[in-house]
């Protein structure tokens, strides 16, 4: 219990119990730590929870194992061979939009590296590769007025090379790089975009659909609507109507997706026999306090405003009652004549509902939810009426928003099963980042993949979730949008300071490829298992450079070395200026932190 702490008197409490020294009875109240210690003693240690226990077993035959990239993040060749500019080219060339002024002008140079990219996919052992098309490489002004054959040929060659390597292409039509020419006429805000997107899809289905059997229309519509048009920290960078514009943009994204799906269904499905869907992203949201109704409600609102915003119209029909009611009531209360959430007509509801051949799903992390009252503020966040935070014990990653929370993946897969009619699910992205000096020993990534994929196995085997595929984000380190190259999600490191931009396997490559090779997690008790034998190393050998290096007086140094150099230079200048014969320096000794005099 808190007690007399010598020189500090009663001001410092070391106790499990708080003691009220002002009360003559000196009552003792247990602190949270008392409960924690009680549990620890009861458990006699730290038993692993059900969530944490490994499940041994396999995925179904024919499970889709894949890794993903996106055009703007890897291709480079930003003006090569007739490609015109996208909103990301423009955004990245606007000062202060991207960390460290990075841009995708060259990126991983994948536009010139088909062979290298195929080689690393083979090394990984995936049977699918998810990549996206740069709209402006094929249709420079965004319309079918002019098809840029040279640009198109890149994708044609890539698809052929993948098939020759026995890797199935999984193509995303829209991964955020809208033609700037279309942005100039309103972009996703202008409903003519629906027809433009359908035309673009038509070109791609007609030219590649004989060989490509899996399509994603739009990647992460939530991010396009909210990050690009609400918070404005992604292209096109609009943030001044956060209570209306994201809803208009989302409305057009949903319609554009539905029209592309119908186009495929009516015109191509018969002879091409592929599958088309949208990829929706969402965090899993847990109530901050699972026993508090307000927190439970806040967590539900987060789900309906995040995954539900897009999944409800496409899988169930129309926006959820929750979204419609909250936004209408808050709009009317603010004196508007109608809801800020656009309405679908009954015909549109019918046309959009069911436009999916699978549930494409991107997932990374979990949040804890609690209610927040924003008053009259007309903003998506205020409509949602919830705040989020994270448990400080969750492991970190290189991205502030991404905490390692494997349990959330199984829970959200079950949520999708229950909410959206038990659809076939393909996980189209999942992965983890790092930042700081390059280190090929990325044990945190192997840990992440092992734990998350095991939760997918539990969802499949124990909960009967119809999950048919898993895609690791990302095949290689690439441009992580507004954070530039500083956050790295790659299984392969990309040495961008070498003119050949070589790809180098991180340690997680062999870890992930073993999971693929075994099609899951074989039980050690029933071993030995051939699939666990080490897979021969690839041929990427170029040593990594420290990407964090800084230029100091013409030398490439690590930040620590540069700091030492700066201090030394400063000290020498001081000596020269004052003529002092002695100065004190702070010297951190190897076994103590004492100040020494030199
Ligand atoms: C989602 C996006 O689709 C992808 O482009 C991005 O790099 C990853 N998540 C990681 O943030």
Boltz pocket constraint, residues with backbone or C-beta under 6 A from the ligand:
constraints:
  - pocket:
      binder: B
      contacts: [[A, 70], [A, 73], [A, 219], [A, 220], [A, 362], [A, 429], [A, 473], [A, 479], [A, 480], [A, 481], [A, 489]]
      max_distance: 6.0
